[in-house]
Amino acid sequence: MDPDAVGVVVLTSSGVVPGRGHLDVARAAIVGGANVVQVRAPELADAELEGLARAVVEASEGSPTLPIVNDRVEVAVASGAAGVHVGQGDGPELVRARIGDRLLGVSVSTPEEARRAAAFGADYLGVTVWATATKPEAEPLGLEGLAAVARATSLPVVGIGGVSASNATEVLDSGAAGVAVVSAVGAAEDMDAAVRELVEIVSGWMKEQR
């Protein structure tokens, strides 16, 4: 997979700013030029999530932004999303057969998990770098842990958890191919501009490496 394809991943959120919902964040990700918008709405039932995912898929048509769904594989397939991102508790070894050639991201926390994810068909990996209130159960690995995972695999690694425009280059310098954000966009005064800033930072960093 081209590492550039996961340079900036925006996860949706709702209520971080009053009156701002998942679809608002998704539209900002698309307008701002994010590579991927991940629909993450654990508070929604499957039927509601599928409706939201369909709306995001429709909003992304004609843009280079890939819409994917967090965790719920059946919803990703039914909504026509471009892929799904799953964790270790979601049976990642079984997902590839269920989604065909759609994009598959897998959260990992060790080099061994990274190698296993590659073996069962992951396209990219997600690693929690710093602790975050948006997913308090995730184990932060820090920059050294991120680097260890990146060294263990040829797959693109995306750093998430406390990532913002102010520290994105630290994540990239530690071996990540991209960054994933929640509140850095969902809580921003101008979401479109926040996405554009991240895109500029990541694309500029990638150009310097070539």
C-alpha positions as CSV (number, residue, x, y, z in Angstrom):
1,M,0.0,0.0,0.0
2,D,1.2,3.5,-0.8
3,P,2.1,5.1,2.5
4,D,0.8,8.5,1.2
5,A,-2.7,7.0,1.2
6,V,-2.9,7.2,5.0
7,G,-1.0,10.4,5.6
8,V,-3.9,12.1,7.3
9,V,-6.7,10.2,8.9
10,V,-9.6,12.1,10.5
11,L,-11.9,10.2,12.9
12,T,-15.3,11.6,13.3
13,S,-16.7,12.7,16.7
14,S,-19.9,14.2,18.0
15,G,-20.5,16.9,20.6
16,V,-16.9,17.9,21.2
17,V,-18.2,21.3,20.2
18,P,-22.0,21.7,21.0
19,G,-24.1,21.2,17.9
20,R,-21.3,19.7,15.8
21,G,-21.8,16.1,14.7
22,H,-20.1,13.2,13.0
23,L,-21.2,14.3,9.5
24,D,-19.9,17.8,10.1
25,V,-16.5,16.5,11.0
26,A,-16.5,14.1,8.0
27,R,-17.3,16.9,5.6
28,A,-14.5,19.0,7.0
29,A,-12.1,16.1,6.5
30,I,-13.2,15.8,2.9
31,V,-13.0,19.6,2.2
32,G,-9.7,19.8,3.9
33,G,-8.2,17.0,1.9
34,A,-7.7,14.3,4.4
35,N,-6.6,10.9,2.9
36,V,-9.1,9.0,5.0
37,V,-12.2,9.8,7.1
38,Q,-13.0,7.1,9.7
39,V,-16.5,7.0,10.9
40,R,-16.2,6.2,14.6
41,A,-19.5,6.4,16.5
42,P,-19.6,3.8,19.3
43,E,-22.7,5.4,20.7
44,L,-24.8,4.6,17.6
45,A,-26.7,1.3,16.9
46,D,-25.8,-0.5,13.7
47,A,-28.8,0.9,11.8
48,E,-28.0,4.5,12.7
49,L,-24.3,4.0,12.0
50,E,-25.1,2.6,8.6
51,G,-27.1,5.6,7.8
52,L,-24.3,7.9,8.9
53,A,-21.7,5.9,7.0
54,R,-23.8,6.0,3.8
55,A,-24.0,9.8,4.2
56,V,-20.3,10.0,4.6
57,V,-19.7,7.8,1.5
58,E,-22.0,10.0,-0.5
59,A,-20.2,13.2,0.7
60,S,-16.9,11.7,-0.3
61,E,-17.9,10.9,-3.9
62,G,-15.7,12.7,-6.4
63,S,-13.0,13.4,-3.7
64,P,-9.8,11.5,-3.0
65,T,-10.8,11.0,0.6
66,L,-11.5,7.4,1.5
67,P,-14.5,6.8,3.8
68,I,-14.0,3.9,6.2
69,V,-15.9,2.6,9.3
70,N,-14.5,1.9,12.7
71,D,-14.9,-1.7,14.1
72,R,-18.2,-2.7,12.6
73,V,-17.4,-4.8,9.5
74,E,-21.0,-5.5,8.4
75,V,-21.8,-1.8,8.5
76,A,-18.7,-1.0,6.4
77,V,-19.8,-3.5,3.8
78,A,-23.5,-2.6,3.8
79,S,-22.8,1.2,3.5
80,G,-20.4,0.9,0.6
81,A,-17.5,2.3,2.6
82,A,-14.0,1.9,1.2
83,G,-12.8,-0.1,4.2
84,V,-12.8,-0.7,7.9
85,H,-10.5,-0.3,10.9
86,V,-10.6,-2.9,13.6
87,G,-8.9,-3.6,16.9
88,Q,-7.4,-6.7,18.4
89,G,-10.7,-7.7,20.0
90,D,-12.6,-7.6,16.7
91,G,-11.3,-10.8,15.3
92,P,-8.9,-9.1,12.8
93,E,-7.7,-12.4,11.4
94,L,-11.2,-13.0,10.0
95,V,-12.0,-9.6,8.6
96,R,-10.2,-9.8,5.2
97,A,-12.4,-12.6,4.0
98,R,-15.5,-10.6,4.9
99,I,-14.5,-7.3,3.2
100,G,-12.9,-8.5,0.0
101,D,-10.4,-5.9,-1.3
102,R,-11.6,-3.0,0.8
103,L,-9.0,-1.1,2.9
104,L,-8.2,-2.9,6.2
105,G,-6.6,-1.1,9.1
106,V,-5.7,-2.9,12.3
107,S,-4.8,-1.4,15.7
108,V,-1.7,-3.0,17.2
109,S,0.4,-2.5,20.3
110,T,3.4,-4.8,19.8
111,P,5.7,-5.8,17.0
112,E,4.3,-9.3,17.1
113,E,0.8,-8.0,16.6
114,A,2.1,-6.0,13.7
115,R,3.5,-9.0,12.1
116,R,0.3,-11.0,12.6
117,A,-1.8,-8.3,11.1
118,A,0.4,-8.2,8.0
119,A,0.0,-12.0,7.7
120,F,-3.8,-11.9,7.7
121,G,-4.0,-9.1,5.1
122,A,-3.9,-5.7,6.8
123,D,-3.2,-2.7,4.6
124,Y,-2.0,-0.4,7.4
125,L,-1.6,-0.4,11.2
126,G,-2.7,2.0,13.9
127,V,-0.6,2.7,17.0
128,T,-1.7,4.7,20.0
129,V,1.2,7.1,20.8
130,W,0.0,9.2,23.7
131,A,-2.9,8.8,26.2
132,T,-6.1,10.4,25.0
133,A,-9.5,11.1,26.6
134,T,-11.3,10.1,23.4
135,K,-10.2,6.5,23.9
136,P,-9.0,6.1,27.5
137,E,-8.8,2.3,27.2
138,A,-6.1,2.4,24.5
139,E,-2.5,1.7,25.8
140,P,-0.1,4.5,24.7
141,L,3.2,3.2,23.5
142,G,5.0,6.5,23.2
143,L,7.3,7.4,20.4
144,E,9.8,4.6,21.1
145,G,7.0,2.0,21.1
146,L,5.7,3.5,17.8
147,A,9.2,3.2,16.3
148,A,9.5,-0.4,17.5
149,V,6.3,-1.3,15.7
150,A,7.3,0.6,12.5
151,R,10.6,-1.3,12.4
152,A,8.8,-4.6,12.6
153,T,6.7,-4.2,9.5
154,S,6.7,-3.0,6.0
155,L,3.1,-1.8,6.3
156,P,2.3,1.9,6.8
157,V,1.9,2.8,10.4
158,V,-0.4,5.6,11.5
159,G,0.1,7.2,14.9
160,I,-3.0,8.2,16.9
161,G,-3.7,9.4,20.4
162,G,-2.9,13.0,21.5
163,V,-1.7,13.8,17.9
164,S,-2.0,17.4,16.7
165,A,-0.4,19.8,14.3
166,S,2.1,20.7,17.0
167,N,3.6,17.1,17.4
168,A,2.7,15.5,14.0
169,T,6.3,15.6,12.8
170,E,7.6,13.9,16.0
171,V,5.2,11.0,15.1
172,L,6.4,10.9,11.5
173,D,10.1,11.1,12.6
174,S,9.5,8.0,14.7
175,G,8.6,5.9,11.7
176,A,4.9,6.6,11.1
177,A,3.6,7.0,7.6
178,G,0.7,9.1,8.8
179,V,-1.2,10.6,11.6
180,A,-4.8,10.1,12.8
181,V,-6.7,12.7,14.8
182,V,-9.9,13.2,16.6
183,S,-10.1,16.3,18.8
184,A,-7.4,18.1,16.7
185,V,-10.1,18.5,14.1
186,G,-13.4,17.9,16.0
187,A,-12.6,20.5,18.6
188,A,-11.0,23.0,16.2
189,E,-12.6,26.4,15.7
190,D,-12.2,26.0,12.0
191,M,-12.2,22.3,11.1
192,D,-11.5,22.8,7.4
193,A,-8.4,24.8,8.2
194,A,-7.2,22.3,10.9
195,V,-7.4,19.5,8.3
196,R,-5.5,21.5,5.7
197,E,-2.8,22.4,8.2
198,L,-2.3,18.7,9.0
199,V,-2.2,17.8,5.3
200,E,0.4,20.5,4.7
201,I,2.6,19.3,7.6
202,V,2.4,15.6,6.5
203,S,2.9,16.3,2.8
204,G,5.7,18.7,3.5
205,W,7.4,16.1,5.7
206,M,7.0,13.4,3.0
207,K,8.6,15.6,0.3
208,E,11.6,16.3,2.5
209,Q,12.2,12.5,2.8
210,R,12.3,12.0,-0.9
